Each structure stands twice: as structure tokens, then as C-alpha cells.
Amino acid sequence: MSLSFAHSIMQRLAVLWPLLPEAAILAVLLTATAAVAIFSPILAFVSAVSPSSSFSRPCNADDFVSFPLDVPGEMLCVPLHRVNSSVFDFYVSTVFLAVVVVGSAYALRALL
């Protein structure tokens, strides 16, 4: 019984062998697309908010953090205790990741 099962698996792998490199390339492209889509907004925000950024100026009061606005040179100073991560941060990024992966899978499937 186990010998016929192993033989069956080997036959299926022999048929699917030419598709394995394509599947590996597709998996790498999906991973790279998702990584760029997820981490680029985070990297842009962190670099804009960092104190060494040319967009960021310190606030006049202690315990305040500054955020750059859309208008060049305009800053919004917010109390530090108001800037916290919430439970929704995890869920929003997870749902966004799923949408990006599905969208990139359809886009790459259309190209291949």
C-alpha cells in the first residue's frame, strides 16, 4: 500500500516538475511585492517624523512630538501621551497585507 502511494506521488511530481520553477518565481515575486507595499509607507513615515529629518522641527514644549503636514514647513505638535499604538494597528496592517497579496497574485497571474 505504501509503495503504491509513494509511486503515485512520484508520478505526480514528475508531471508537475516543469511548473515548480514558475511557482517558486511567483512566490518570490509575491513576497517582494507585499514587502515593498507594506514597508514603504512605514519607512516614509518614520523618516519624515525622525528628528534628523529636514521635514521635522522640534516643538516649543517638552513632551510634545511634531508631525509634518502636507503644506511644506507646517508642523502639528501633539502631546506625547496621545501618540500610542492601538489594537487596530495590527488588524489594519494585516488586512492591507492580505489585499496586497491577493492583488499582486492576480496581477502576476495576468502577466504569466
VMD Tcl script that builds the backbone (N, CA, C; Angstrom):
set m [mol new atoms 336]
animate dup $m
set s [atomselect $m all]
$s set {name element resname resid chain x y z} {
  {N N MET 1 A 0.829 -1.193 0.000}
  {CA C MET 1 A 0.000 0.000 0.000}
  {C C MET 1 A 0.870 1.253 0.000}
  {N N SER 2 A 1.881 1.304 0.886}
  {CA C SER 2 A 2.715 2.496 0.963}
  {C C SER 2 A 3.592 2.647 -0.268}
  {N N LEU 3 A 3.962 1.538 -0.895}
  {CA C LEU 3 A 4.774 1.602 -2.104}
  {C C LEU 3 A 3.976 2.186 -3.263}
  {N N SER 4 A 2.723 1.816 -3.387}
  {CA C SER 4 A 1.892 2.379 -4.456}
  {C C SER 4 A 1.609 3.860 -4.202}
  {N N PHE 5 A 1.481 4.230 -2.923}
  {CA C PHE 5 A 1.273 5.643 -2.594}
  {C C PHE 5 A 2.504 6.459 -2.952}
  {N N ALA 6 A 3.684 5.975 -2.647}
  {CA C ALA 6 A 4.923 6.669 -2.993}
  {C C ALA 6 A 5.104 6.743 -4.500}
  {N N HIS 7 A 4.742 5.683 -5.195}
  {CA C HIS 7 A 4.832 5.682 -6.657}
  {C C HIS 7 A 3.880 6.716 -7.261}
  {N N SER 8 A 2.692 6.819 -6.693}
  {CA C SER 8 A 1.708 7.801 -7.160}
  {C C SER 8 A 2.220 9.231 -6.960}
  {N N ILE 9 A 2.823 9.484 -5.814}
  {CA C ILE 9 A 3.376 10.822 -5.545}
  {C C ILE 9 A 4.514 11.129 -6.509}
  {N N MET 10 A 5.370 10.156 -6.779}
  {CA C MET 10 A 6.486 10.376 -7.699}
  {C C MET 10 A 5.996 10.655 -9.118}
  {N N GLN 11 A 4.929 9.995 -9.531}
  {CA C GLN 11 A 4.379 10.255 -10.857}
  {C C GLN 11 A 3.814 11.674 -10.939}
  {N N ARG 12 A 3.129 12.110 -9.908}
  {CA C ARG 12 A 2.568 13.474 -9.908}
  {C C ARG 12 A 3.680 14.525 -9.896}
  {N N LEU 13 A 4.738 14.273 -9.134}
  {CA C LEU 13 A 5.861 15.209 -9.117}
  {C C LEU 13 A 6.558 15.268 -10.468}
  {N N ALA 14 A 6.650 14.145 -11.151}
  {CA C ALA 14 A 7.271 14.129 -12.475}
  {C C ALA 14 A 6.459 14.953 -13.471}
  {N N VAL 15 A 5.149 14.926 -13.332}
  {CA C VAL 15 A 4.292 15.715 -14.216}
  {C C VAL 15 A 4.386 17.202 -13.858}
  {N N LEU 16 A 4.449 17.509 -12.568}
  {CA C LEU 16 A 4.453 18.907 -12.117}
  {C C LEU 16 A 5.841 19.533 -12.082}
  {N N TRP 17 A 6.904 18.779 -12.318}
  {CA C TRP 17 A 8.265 19.290 -12.194}
  {C C TRP 17 A 8.524 20.549 -13.030}
  {N N PRO 18 A 8.067 20.642 -14.270}
  {CA C PRO 18 A 8.321 21.871 -15.032}
  {C C PRO 18 A 7.633 23.111 -14.440}
  {N N LEU 19 A 6.584 22.912 -13.667}
  {CA C LEU 19 A 5.863 24.050 -13.085}
  {C C LEU 19 A 6.482 24.545 -11.780}
  {N N LEU 20 A 7.327 23.770 -11.154}
  {CA C LEU 20 A 7.900 24.151 -9.863}
  {C C LEU 20 A 8.765 25.408 -9.946}
  {N N PRO 21 A 9.630 25.602 -10.955}
  {CA C PRO 21 A 10.374 26.865 -11.025}
  {C C PRO 21 A 9.469 28.085 -11.187}
  {N N GLU 22 A 8.410 27.934 -11.985}
  {CA C GLU 22 A 7.461 29.045 -12.128}
  {C C GLU 22 A 6.773 29.351 -10.812}
  {N N ALA 23 A 6.401 28.326 -10.074}
  {CA C ALA 23 A 5.752 28.529 -8.778}
  {C C ALA 23 A 6.704 29.200 -7.794}
  {N N ALA 24 A 7.970 28.822 -7.833}
  {CA C ALA 24 A 8.954 29.446 -6.940}
  {C C ALA 24 A 9.157 30.917 -7.300}
  {N N ILE 25 A 9.243 31.202 -8.600}
  {CA C ILE 25 A 9.392 32.606 -9.041}
  {C C ILE 25 A 8.171 33.411 -8.636}
  {N N LEU 26 A 6.992 32.849 -8.800}
  {CA C LEU 26 A 5.760 33.542 -8.418}
  {C C LEU 26 A 5.724 33.816 -6.915}
  {N N ALA 27 A 6.158 32.853 -6.119}
  {CA C ALA 27 A 6.179 33.048 -4.665}
  {C C ALA 27 A 7.164 34.145 -4.273}
  {N N VAL 28 A 8.325 34.182 -4.914}
  {CA C VAL 28 A 9.310 35.229 -4.617}
  {C C VAL 28 A 8.774 36.598 -5.026}
  {N N LEU 29 A 8.148 36.680 -6.199}
  {CA C LEU 29 A 7.597 37.962 -6.644}
  {C C LEU 29 A 6.466 38.439 -5.743}
  {N N LEU 30 A 5.613 37.525 -5.299}
  {CA C LEU 30 A 4.538 37.899 -4.371}
  {C C LEU 30 A 5.098 38.404 -3.048}
  {N N THR 31 A 6.109 37.736 -2.541}
  {CA C THR 31 A 6.715 38.148 -1.281}
  {C C THR 31 A 7.370 39.513 -1.411}
  {N N ALA 32 A 8.080 39.739 -2.497}
  {CA C ALA 32 A 8.738 41.031 -2.700}
  {C C ALA 32 A 7.716 42.150 -2.879}
  {N N THR 33 A 6.651 41.888 -3.618}
  {CA C THR 33 A 5.606 42.897 -3.808}
  {C C THR 33 A 4.936 43.257 -2.489}
  {N N ALA 34 A 4.624 42.252 -1.701}
  {CA C ALA 34 A 3.990 42.503 -0.407}
  {C C ALA 34 A 4.926 43.251 0.529}
  {N N ALA 35 A 6.201 42.894 0.523}
  {CA C ALA 35 A 7.161 43.574 1.400}
  {C C ALA 35 A 7.310 45.041 1.025}
  {N N VAL 36 A 7.403 45.337 -0.250}
  {CA C VAL 36 A 7.524 46.731 -0.686}
  {C C VAL 36 A 6.254 47.507 -0.361}
  {N N ALA 37 A 5.102 46.897 -0.596}
  {CA C ALA 37 A 3.839 47.587 -0.342}
  {C C ALA 37 A 3.598 47.834 1.141}
  {N N ILE 38 A 4.057 46.956 1.990}
  {CA C ILE 38 A 3.827 47.116 3.423}
  {C C ILE 38 A 4.849 48.050 4.057}
  {N N PHE 39 A 6.116 47.884 3.709}
  {CA C PHE 39 A 7.157 48.611 4.433}
  {C C PHE 39 A 7.471 49.990 3.881}
  {N N SER 40 A 7.115 50.299 2.635}
  {CA C SER 40 A 7.443 51.624 2.107}
  {C C SER 40 A 6.674 52.754 2.794}
  {N N PRO 41 A 5.360 52.640 3.076}
  {CA C PRO 41 A 4.705 53.726 3.819}
  {C C PRO 41 A 5.241 53.876 5.245}
  {N N ILE 42 A 5.564 52.765 5.872}
  {CA C ILE 42 A 6.102 52.822 7.231}
  {C C ILE 42 A 7.456 53.513 7.232}
  {N N LEU 43 A 8.299 53.157 6.286}
  {CA C LEU 43 A 9.621 53.762 6.186}
  {C C LEU 43 A 9.517 55.254 5.875}
  {N N ALA 44 A 8.591 55.629 4.996}
  {CA C ALA 44 A 8.414 57.051 4.669}
  {C C ALA 44 A 7.945 57.842 5.885}
  {N N PHE 45 A 7.019 57.285 6.652}
  {CA C PHE 45 A 6.519 57.985 7.827}
  {C C PHE 45 A 7.600 58.122 8.891}
  {N N VAL 46 A 8.319 57.041 9.141}
  {CA C VAL 46 A 9.357 57.082 10.175}
  {C C VAL 46 A 10.472 58.053 9.785}
  {N N SER 47 A 10.841 58.076 8.515}
  {CA C SER 47 A 11.893 59.003 8.101}
  {C C SER 47 A 11.418 60.447 8.135}
  {N N ALA 48 A 10.123 60.697 7.901}
  {CA C ALA 48 A 9.608 62.065 7.961}
  {C C ALA 48 A 9.471 62.557 9.391}
  {N N VAL 49 A 9.199 61.660 10.322}
  {CA C VAL 49 A 8.972 62.051 11.709}
  {C C VAL 49 A 10.271 62.093 12.510}
  {N N SER 50 A 11.312 61.446 12.047}
  {CA C SER 50 A 12.551 61.378 12.816}
  {C C SER 50 A 13.138 62.774 13.038}
  {N N PRO 51 A 13.792 62.995 14.151}
  {CA C PRO 51 A 14.340 64.321 14.450}
  {C C PRO 51 A 15.407 64.785 13.460}
  {N N SER 52 A 16.091 63.874 12.811}
  {CA C SER 52 A 17.134 64.271 11.867}
  {C C SER 52 A 16.577 64.634 10.495}
  {N N SER 53 A 15.272 64.485 10.295}
  {CA C SER 53 A 14.664 64.779 9.004}
  {C C SER 53 A 14.586 66.287 8.770}
  {N N SER 54 A 14.699 66.687 7.519}
  {CA C SER 54 A 14.571 68.111 7.199}
  {C C SER 54 A 13.122 68.572 7.310}
  {N N PHE 55 A 12.170 67.631 7.303}
  {CA C PHE 55 A 10.763 67.980 7.449}
  {C C PHE 55 A 10.382 68.245 8.896}
  {N N SER 56 A 11.160 67.740 9.820}
  {CA C SER 56 A 10.786 67.777 11.223}
  {C C SER 56 A 11.500 68.910 11.952}
  {N N ARG 57 A 10.728 69.646 12.722}
  {CA C ARG 57 A 11.271 70.671 13.612}
  {C C ARG 57 A 10.783 70.344 15.020}
  {N N PRO 58 A 11.603 70.622 16.015}
  {CA C PRO 58 A 11.143 70.326 17.380}
  {C C PRO 58 A 10.027 71.282 17.810}
  {N N CYS 59 A 9.155 70.792 18.663}
  {CA C CYS 59 A 8.093 71.630 19.224}
  {C C CYS 59 A 8.688 72.505 20.326}
  {N N ASN 60 A 7.984 73.568 20.669}
  {CA C ASN 60 A 8.474 74.506 21.678}
  {C C ASN 60 A 8.351 73.955 23.091}
  {N N ALA 61 A 7.473 73.007 23.319}
  {CA C ALA 61 A 7.252 72.475 24.666}
  {C C ALA 61 A 7.825 71.065 24.789}
  {N N ASP 62 A 8.154 70.701 26.017}
  {CA C ASP 62 A 8.609 69.336 26.270}
  {C C ASP 62 A 7.424 68.380 26.199}
  {N N ASP 63 A 7.704 67.119 26.033}
  {CA C ASP 63 A 6.696 66.059 25.962}
  {C C ASP 63 A 5.711 66.255 24.813}
  {N N PHE 64 A 6.152 66.902 23.748}
  {CA C PHE 64 A 5.364 67.033 22.538}
  {C C PHE 64 A 6.158 66.449 21.382}
  {N N VAL 65 A 5.465 65.876 20.432}
  {CA C VAL 65 A 6.100 65.335 19.241}
  {C C VAL 65 A 5.511 66.065 18.033}
  {N N SER 66 A 6.343 66.305 17.040}
  {CA C SER 66 A 5.875 67.057 15.872}
  {C C SER 66 A 5.663 66.127 14.691}
  {N N PHE 67 A 4.616 66.422 13.916}
  {CA C PHE 67 A 4.302 65.692 12.704}
  {C C PHE 67 A 4.260 66.675 11.549}
  {N N PRO 68 A 4.937 66.358 10.445}
  {CA C PRO 68 A 4.868 67.242 9.289}
  {C C PRO 68 A 3.504 67.124 8.609}
  {N N LEU 69 A 3.011 68.254 8.117}
  {CA C LEU 69 A 1.741 68.273 7.394}
  {C C LEU 69 A 2.001 68.317 5.896}
  {N N ASP 70 A 0.941 68.334 5.105}
  {CA C ASP 70 A 1.092 68.342 3.649}
  {C C ASP 70 A 1.710 69.631 3.144}
  {N N VAL 71 A 1.437 70.720 3.812}
  {CA C VAL 71 A 1.990 72.012 3.408}
  {C C VAL 71 A 3.448 72.067 3.862}
  {N N PRO 72 A 4.383 72.372 2.964}
  {CA C PRO 72 A 5.796 72.408 3.368}
  {C C PRO 72 A 6.041 73.431 4.474}
  {N N GLY 73 A 6.749 73.007 5.481}
  {CA C GLY 73 A 7.081 73.893 6.588}
  {C C GLY 73 A 6.069 73.901 7.710}
  {N N GLU 74 A 4.889 73.354 7.515}
  {CA C GLU 74 A 3.859 73.332 8.553}
  {C C GLU 74 A 4.018 72.081 9.412}
  {N N MET 75 A 3.916 72.267 10.719}
  {CA C MET 75 A 4.071 71.165 11.659}
  {C C MET 75 A 2.868 71.119 12.596}
  {N N LEU 76 A 2.539 69.934 13.053}
  {CA C LEU 76 A 1.495 69.734 14.048}
  {C C LEU 76 A 2.151 69.161 15.285}
  {N N CYS 77 A 2.026 69.853 16.403}
  {CA C CYS 77 A 2.597 69.377 17.666}
  {C C CYS 77 A 1.493 68.695 18.479}
  {N N VAL 78 A 1.770 67.461 18.868}
  {CA C VAL 78 A 0.795 66.641 19.586}
  {C C VAL 78 A 1.440 66.185 20.895}
  {N N PRO 79 A 0.673 66.181 22.004}
  {CA C PRO 79 A 1.232 65.666 23.255}
  {C C PRO 79 A 1.666 64.213 23.101}
  {N N LEU 80 A 2.776 63.890 23.710}
  {CA C LEU 80 A 3.370 62.570 23.551}
  {C C LEU 80 A 2.466 61.458 24.067}
  {N N HIS 81 A 1.685 61.728 25.116}
  {CA C HIS 81 A 0.817 60.680 25.667}
  {C C HIS 81 A -0.352 60.361 24.741}
  {N N ARG 82 A -0.616 61.196 23.737}
  {CA C ARG 82 A -1.688 60.933 22.768}
  {C C ARG 82 A -1.237 60.039 21.614}
  {N N VAL 83 A 0.057 59.872 21.464}
  {CA C VAL 83 A 0.604 59.081 20.354}
  {C C VAL 83 A 0.915 57.683 20.873}
  {N N ASN 84 A -0.037 56.803 20.729}
  {CA C ASN 84 A 0.108 55.414 21.171}
  {C C ASN 84 A -0.297 54.495 20.037}
  {N N SER 85 A 0.188 53.278 20.075}
  {CA C SER 85 A -0.298 52.293 19.117}
  {C C SER 85 A -1.579 51.686 19.672}
  {N N SER 86 A -2.464 51.324 18.774}
  {CA C SER 86 A -3.737 50.764 19.201}
  {C C SER 86 A -3.851 49.328 18.710}
  {N N VAL 87 A -4.926 48.690 19.099}
  {CA C VAL 87 A -5.193 47.321 18.673}
  {C C VAL 87 A -5.461 47.281 17.173}
  {N N PHE 88 A -6.035 48.358 16.646}
  {CA C PHE 88 A -6.383 48.394 15.232}
  {C C PHE 88 A -5.150 48.434 14.328}
  {N N ASP 89 A -4.015 48.869 14.839}
  {CA C ASP 89 A -2.799 48.916 14.031}
  {C C ASP 89 A -2.452 47.533 13.490}
  {N N PHE 90 A -2.580 46.527 14.312}
  {CA C PHE 90 A -2.280 45.162 13.883}
  {C C PHE 90 A -3.276 44.684 12.833}
  {N N TYR 91 A -4.558 44.916 13.077}
  {CA C TYR 91 A -5.587 44.401 12.174}
  {C C TYR 91 A -5.591 45.137 10.835}
  {N N VAL 92 A -5.401 46.430 10.857}
  {CA C VAL 92 A -5.398 47.193 9.609}
  {C C VAL 92 A -4.222 46.775 8.733}
  {N N SER 93 A -3.048 46.627 9.315}
  {CA C SER 93 A -1.899 46.219 8.508}
  {C C SER 93 A -2.046 44.783 8.011}
  {N N THR 94 A -2.667 43.907 8.789}
  {CA C THR 94 A -2.876 42.529 8.354}
  {C C THR 94 A -3.867 42.458 7.192}
  {N N VAL 95 A -4.949 43.207 7.287}
  {CA C VAL 95 A -5.930 43.226 6.197}
  {C C VAL 95 A -5.310 43.856 4.946}
  {N N PHE 96 A -4.538 44.926 5.124}
  {CA C PHE 96 A -3.876 45.556 3.989}
  {C C PHE 96 A -2.894 44.585 3.337}
  {N N LEU 97 A -2.170 43.827 4.134}
  {CA C LEU 97 A -1.246 42.837 3.593}
  {C C LEU 97 A -1.994 41.786 2.781}
  {N N ALA 98 A -3.123 41.325 3.273}
  {CA C ALA 98 A -3.901 40.326 2.541}
  {C C ALA 98 A -4.406 40.886 1.213}
  {N N VAL 99 A -4.870 42.127 1.216}
  {CA C VAL 99 A -5.341 42.747 -0.016}
  {C C VAL 99 A -4.199 42.909 -1.018}
  {N N VAL 100 A -3.037 43.305 -0.546}
  {CA C VAL 100 A -1.881 43.471 -1.433}
  {C C VAL 100 A -1.440 42.133 -2.013}
  {N N VAL 101 A -1.418 41.095 -1.200}
  {CA C VAL 101 A -1.001 39.780 -1.691}
  {C C VAL 101 A -1.985 39.263 -2.735}
  {N N VAL 102 A -3.272 39.385 -2.476}
  {CA C VAL 102 A -4.266 38.916 -3.445}
  {C C VAL 102 A -4.187 39.742 -4.727}
  {N N GLY 103 A -4.059 41.057 -4.595}
  {CA C GLY 103 A -3.952 41.907 -5.785}
  {C C GLY 103 A -2.698 41.610 -6.601}
  {N N SER 104 A -1.587 41.414 -5.920}
  {CA C SER 104 A -0.354 41.110 -6.658}
  {C C SER 104 A -0.427 39.710 -7.271}
  {N N ALA 105 A -1.121 38.782 -6.627}
  {CA C ALA 105 A -1.270 37.443 -7.219}
  {C C ALA 105 A -2.060 37.521 -8.519}
  {N N TYR 106 A -3.139 38.302 -8.517}
  {CA C TYR 106 A -3.904 38.454 -9.755}
  {C C TYR 106 A -3.115 39.202 -10.827}
  {N N ALA 107 A -2.364 40.208 -10.430}
  {CA C ALA 107 A -1.560 40.950 -11.407}
  {C C ALA 107 A -0.462 40.072 -12.003}
  {N N LEU 108 A 0.217 39.302 -11.165}
  {CA C LEU 108 A 1.275 38.431 -11.682}
  {C C LEU 108 A 0.710 37.274 -12.498}
  {N N ARG 109 A -0.444 36.814 -12.114}
  {CA C ARG 109 A -1.083 35.737 -12.887}
  {C C ARG 109 A -1.475 36.239 -14.276}
  {N N ALA 110 A -1.897 37.480 -14.350}
  {CA C ALA 110 A -2.247 38.055 -15.653}
  {C C ALA 110 A -1.007 38.218 -16.518}
  {N N LEU 111 A 0.152 38.495 -15.901}
  {CA C LEU 111 A 1.385 38.660 -16.673}
  {C C LEU 111 A 1.953 37.335 -17.153}
  {N N LEU 112 A 1.777 36.281 -16.365}
  {CA C LEU 112 A 2.372 34.987 -16.729}
  {C C LEU 112 A 1.448 34.215 -17.565}
}
mol reanalyze $m
mol bondsrecalc $m
mol representation Tube
mol addrep $m
